[in-house]
Amino acid sequence: MTQIPSKSEILAFIADNPTQTAKRDIARAFGIKGAARIDLKRVLKELEEAGKLTKRRSSYRDVEDLPPVAVLEIMAPDADGDLFARPLEWTGQGPEPRVLMMLRSSDPALGAGDRILGRLTVDKTEDHTHTARMIRRIGANPMRILGVFRAGSEGGRVLPIDKGADRQWVVAAGATGGAKDGELVEAEQAGPKGRLGLPKARIVARLGDPTAPRAVSLIAIHQHGIPDHFPDDAVAEADAAKPMGIKGRKDLRDLPLITIDPWDARDHDDACYVAPDPDPKNAGGFIIWVAIADVAAYVRPNTALDHEARKRGNSTYFPDRVVPMLPDRLSGDLCSLHEGVDRACIAVAMRIDAHGQKIGHEFHRGLMKSVASLNYEEVQDAIDGQPNDKTAPLLTDIIQPIYAAYAALVKARAQRQPLELDLPERQIVLDDAGKVTSVQFKERLDAHRLIEEFMVLANVAAAETLIDRKSPLLFRVHEEPNPDKLDALREVVQASGLVLAKGQVLKTAHLNRLLLAARETEQAELINMATLRSMTQAYYSPDNFGHFGLALRSYAHFTSPIRRYADLIVHRALVAAHSWGQDGLSPWDVENLGDTAQKISDTERRSMAAERDTTDRYLAAFLSDRIGVEMGGRISGIAKFGVFVKLDETGADGMIPIRSLGREYFHYDPDSQTLMGSDSGILIRLGQRVTVKLIEAAPVTGGLIVELLTLDERDMPRGPGLTRGKPARRKQAGTKAKAAKIARKVKRSRK
């Protein structure tokens, strides 16, 4: 009779022979034949049930070890540049194994999050347990879900926090990652989606209490995949950076440059100074200096800092935090133009005439020292006759010339006719605990406008210089609106009793005349919103297609390299074009300019979406204790499924589900953006004044549901056929007919 090996002998064999773990391999090793294989199968089954082995198809392996071939997820490189991976199917009780990647020169480049099929070899050292060779790269990363975990008897479920998500995800008992009921978690799809039943997921990160005030921006960071942790090597590079000296730079420290920023600014990357032009041929003209932090001197091409900055693309700003493009040692220190300290900069001196037209400019790589860090409000107060102790000494020689130059630029702006949208900007005010205390609309001051005009002028100068020197660069492109969007805008304009001429080449001047005509009417906000929606989205490109909104032929971003990678590329281009040093555009930068443009355009949209979602969640939290309160607003959007209302007090967007409008059927016209009641003839269109009642506010998703009470100061009709909250009559009839048809089929089948 064949002797069946003991369980310990089987485990020892599998550990020593990781490539021979099929049942037939084990049987051959122990000389088990015939009917004895049934006993071996029983022993293997007992080991599997006891959790000592896990079965993969027809083979077995020790749960405390990895199989010879496994799916791995690549992690970020460490400080030494080594690439590590983690196994995706680790089920052991001990620490998750760390795998060192042994890449060949022929292997494709791998980055954090990539998934591969790898061949593993045990190699236990201080920093890893295995090494791996890549067999092949596996497709895209699995779908990620951010949601609230609800524990169950056998694992639990994840309830997604996305507004549009209506499906829950099942989490098996062994895939909860230790998550507790009610916690905010990040999960990923586990296995393919099936047609039937709920999809499966595994928890990959626990993010804490979703109702905590400061969890709002954290949700957006994780939901949109914004990198919020700098790799060790990038931080090490930033920490090792030293202040730049005067060598190879123009000494600008005698120029009384000042910074003007919001009162709560986290960095200061631009400074300005204005003096009358001494040239008698330019009577009434000015020389405007704009100095920008020299980030290119610290973030060199193809370094860890450069790789991370390119990956992030830009800084992302939330009411309670900022996710910076660069580590704080640079963004908050060496590249921030603090008052009274020497700082490396790239500066441009621009000559304008008395009418605000630029007649010349010159770039310098310099060393500056800001004489004052001011905020917009105190600068405006100073020019309005209320200077404080800090601005009073600067008023005559520094602040007044700045406003005089701005007055000249206003003349040039009026002639150029950039798009003059008037849309108030919201500011969410938080207390120390991160709770919303108020929602305010920011006041637009001349102090804001003059800095914007100076920055636009400097950006134009950068683009023109690089074009003249035939240097590669990234343009900021804003193309003309497409015809379909213009037709939709004309529909709204005509419905408002206004005119937007057709059959001519559209210019911003035409839109400005429309906005001016609407300014003193009830339709002003609607026309501004509709005009904004008709615009194409700006983006970055190595090709110059002009900037429609600013009415400029050539435009590049130069003035914010601390928070935008596009500006850093332009700085490098200026360095190379002027032969200022070895830290200009690299051959790799030039070769990959198109790919960089696409990546940073995408990251910009990602940040905008994250910031918008965060604002929605804060507003929902702010309004959550006002359920049942009536509020005024204006219809800002119409879709087949409902109506969107912008609330007056907060600017928040509430939704009126179409099912709550009544039992009649509402016809949706996408061209005119209207809904019309089939029985009552009620017409719902953009811009109408409404009174609504807040029905639901969900801080976790940012969703607001409201009920329509009045439309253009008229009560919504009530009575037979128009009861709110019930299905539309047409749908109800269809449901009854379908039910009767099914009943007839069942009846026939039983005969």
Protein Blocks (a to p, Z undefined) as FASTA:
>chain_A
ZZdddfklmmmmmmmmmmlmcfklmmmmnopahjllmmmmmmmmmmmmnopaccehjacc
dfkbccfbdcdddddddfkopacdddfkbcbfbdcddddddddfkbccddehiacddddd
ddddfkbcbdcddfbdcddddddddddddddfeopadddfbfklcbdcdddfklnnopae
hiacddddedjadfedcdddddfbdebjfkbmklmmmmmmmmnopafbdcfklmmmmmmp
ccddfehpacfklpccdddddfklcbdfbdcdddddfblklghiacdddddddfklmmcg
hifklmmmmmnopacddfkbccdfbdfklmmmmmpccehiacddddddddddfkopafbd
cddddddddfbdcdfklmmmmmnopacfklmmmmmmmmmmmmmmmmmmmmmmmmnopafd
ddddddddddfkopafbdcdddddfklmmmmmmmmmmmmmmmmmmmmnopacdddddddd
dfklmmmmmmmmmmnopacdehiacdfklmmmmmmmmmmmmklmmmmmmmmmmpccdddd
fbdebjfklopabdcdfklmmlomklmmmmmmmmmmnonajkbccfklmmmmmmmmmmmm
mmmmmmmmmmmmmmmmmmmmmmmmmghiacddddfbdcfkbccdddfklopacdddfkln
ojbdcdddfklopaddfklopacdehiacddddfbdcfknopacdddfbgghiacdedeh
iaghiacfklmmmmmmmmmmmmmmmmmmmZZ
